[in-house]
Amino acid sequence: MAMPGPARSPAAEGATPAMAQWFAAKADHPDALVFFRMGDFYELFFGDAEAAAAALDIALTKRGEHAGEPIPMCGVPVHAAESYLARLIRRGFRVAVAEQMEDPKTRTGKTPIRREVVRLITPGTLTEEALLEPGRPNLLLALVPTEGRIGAAWLDVSTGAFETQALHADALPAALGRIDPAEILAPAVLPLGEWEGRRAPEQRATPAAVARRRLAETFHAASLDAFGNFSDVEAVAALQALDYVRATQAGKLPLLSRPAPLGEAGRLELDGATRASLEILRARDGGTTHTLVAAVQRTLTAAGARLLAEWLAAPLTDPAAIGARQESWAWLLVNPAAATALRAALRRAPDMARALARLSLGRGGPRDLGALRDGLAAAAEAEAALEGTLPALLAEARAALPVAPALRAELNAALAEPVPARLEDGAIATGFDAELDAERSLRDDSRRVVATLQLDYAQKYGVASLKIRHHAQLGYVIEAPAAAVEKLRAHPDLTLRQGMANGARFSSPELSDLDRRITEAADRAAVRERAVFAHLVTAALHESEVLAGCAAALALLDVAQSAAALAAPGTWCRPEVTDTAAFQVTAGRHPVVEAALAGTIAFVPNDCDLSPGRRVLLLTGPNMAGKSTYLRQNALIVVLAQAGLPVPATAARIGVVDRLFSRVGASDDLARGRSTFMVEMTETAAILHQAGPRSLAVIDEIGRGTATLDGLAIAWAVLEALHNAARCRVIFATHFHELARLEGELAHLAPYSMRVKEWKGEVVFLHEVAAGAAGRSWGVHVARLAGVPAPVVRRAGTLLAALERRAGDLTDAGALPLFAAATPAAAEPEPRPPATPETLPPADPLREELAAIDPDCLTPREALEALYRLRALLPPDSVPVTARIDPVQ
């Protein structure tokens, strides 16, 4: 699905001069809504107006005519534009902003005010706080395919992050899941799957040599090789992303880091299905509440939250790099005083990276400078908190903190406290600039004169209720109520300027002169204030590189203290991550489920051992016993461990996992014509094709979406393939208990089950994993717990008993080749036809009623009534005549 766009507009012939400007802007940006500045409003016309009115739920009106037809129009106030833009961007629209390039007050002539498109707002090029999620990156991704390879480059306009990677074609879905771009530049021939809705209009690729040269020039280097080893497709993708940003920002580039090539190794690969199953950053419903990042996040800043999400989205595979991250938070754990002081500093640290980006594009305001000022103050406090011998990452972060003391001092002196949102509201502190102070004094003194003059006029004209107000078109005027209008009209020195419903407005020579003097003073003050602000912005951008480094250091320190806070209570541990095939978790827990249960019931921890001799764990047991939770918790422990974070366990030893697969739960994909079973098989195929000896797969209920014998056969074959061919670490949950008999044939298979206890006819789920296979699935009991009507449950119990009597047939050597050699030449046995309602025993009401009785729960009266019901179900000829007399009679 492509991004939504406006309907086609009519031809421009015959347009008025102002509308001709709109048609020109629309011709340059046909796939965007044009926000056309007209005074205090952004107006939209024709198809743009119809699309925006529907998306924003605002009134659609008409203004003037074109080609003999009324022009559809809607508009939004300039001061509230950000909120409307946010709604349009979330709906997938692109918006071209056409601003007035002349001041209406100073221009001369009768030609229309000149307007130009100054910015194209797209999902991947946002900078405004109102349009961005504070704790998530907003990435623009460019993809350039070649034969078998794809060049990828992604950048964040709001923070300056810029990275590239060369991908194998089959690795694209995993990369899209990891990067999670807001907007994608890709040729139409490259399928994007579930990310299709984020595709931007197609861009033209540049030859590799030209791309390398232009990238080097952009970042003031002689060669692109100065920044790392880039493949040609990476360079082409990187330039495509840069050119798109230039086009959307009217030729400007934000403050960007030098591009950094990631290479092909070093990250744990997770495909899109696995990310959706594990709900790392997003839950299946699109929210963030019940996600891994929400369960572990203890960050105090927006930048720290973004970095934590980045660590979780792309865990490492290098034990040394993982260990360096662990050392950073482990040091804070054993130095609580330093951690406390660091947290106090971070609580005052604003989002410096995004403030810098807005300032670099000329869209920054006083609060962005205030963010730099406060960020530098927080950095100084953080530096003081970190003393002594520090681990490598903390030492590097501390070294980046003491920056730009002169800038910090100047911002402290220049900015008012608190810093207002708008420059004209007094953002520059009194006493910083003498010229600005003088202009402000003149302006403010003149305004005090207005108050005095109002009292004088009230006495002079005998109208106590008159007011002197400023009108946008008329300047300073006297406003009088209707009862006093005739009285004021009698004075020749007053001129009636405008009638109102409840009064009138008058002017006088004295007011006109006062208006001129105040306006000139206010204008001079505003010009000087803008000049001072521009000087401060220039000074900040001159230090942009060290400021960006300081922002990154604060983000790293925030993630480190967050991890330390997570581990501080002692219920989370530092895992040992090695380059071996080890996998041992002691008393592991599901972090998200545990957080959801906090304060209600305790989470039951479980061990997991996938050591080389037992790397295939076959897990059986009933629904609702916790199989899916157990599968996911061990996958999430891997994500946390390789992200360099604490894990919810007493102890953990993890051999590095290169690929993680989670096929837990499935749903249909009706949009692409795929049933639940088809989705399940597609995901299973991906695991079988890609898993290797260093991978981990957690798989739940393979084969449940088809007939019993088909499902058993598929699960059987998949389990054998994972054990013999992929040789990966596996947790394989199933209801096919017959698979446990493979223990003797598959050397590395270890059967386990979820413990269940039956007590007084009820099923108690213990949520414990124990060695051995389950004997039954308890499905009928679960159906009763779910509220299935009692007659249906009783009938199901009767049918189950009949089927269980025949269960031996399914595991006969003649029914399925349980221990037959899996060779291509082996003849497939003819499966026994499944049981049908015709072959099952007829319903027996007496047996069903008897099976439904729980003797331990009956009162004496209920027992007697049950006995009468049972007797009534007997055939009449089976009851002796002497016994047919009702004893009650």
Secondary structure, 3 states (H helix, E strand, C coil): CCCCCCCCCCCCCCCCHHHHHHHHHHHHCCCCEEEEEECCEEEEEHHHHHHHHHHHCCCCEEEEEECCEEEEEEEEEHHHHHHHHHHHHHCCCCEEEEEECCCCCCCCCCCCCCEEEEEEECCCCCCCHHHCCCCCCCCEEEEEECCCEEEEEEECCCCCCEEEEEEEHHHHHHHHHHHCCCEEECCCCCCCHHHHHHECCCCCCCCHHHHHHHHHHHCCCCCHHHHCCCCHHHHHHHHHHHHHHHHHCCCCCCCCCCCEECCCCCECEECHHHHHHHCCCCCCCCCCCCCHHHHHCCCCCHHHHHHHHHHHHCCECCHHHHHHHHHHHHHHHHCHHHHHHHHHHHCCCCCHHHHHHHHHCCCCCHHHHHHHHHHHHHHHHHHHHCCCCCCHHHHHHHHCCCCCHHHHHHHHHHECCCCCCCHHHCCECCCCCHHHHHHHHHHHHHHHHHHHHHHHHHHHHCCCCCEEEEECCCEEEEEEEHHHHHHHHCCCCCEEEEEECCEEEEECHHHHHHHHHHHHHHHHHHHHHHHHHHHHHHHHHHCHHHHHHHHHHHHHHHHHHHHHHHHCCCCCECCEEECCCCEEEEEECCHHHHHHHCCCCCCCCEEEECCHHHCEEEEECCCCCCHHHHHHHHHHHHHHHHCCCCECCCEEEEECCCEEEEECCCCCEHHHCECHHHHHHHHHHHHHHHCCCCCEEEEECCCCCCCHHHHHHHHHHHHHHHHHHHCCEEEEECCCHHHHHHHHCCCCEEEEEEEEEEECCEEEEEEEEEECCCCCCCHHHHHHHCCCCHHHHHHHHHHHHHHHHCHHHHCCCCCCCCCCCCCCCCCCCCCCCCCCCCCCCCCCHHHHHHHCCCHHHCCHHHHHHHHHHHHHCCCHHHCCHHHHCCCCC
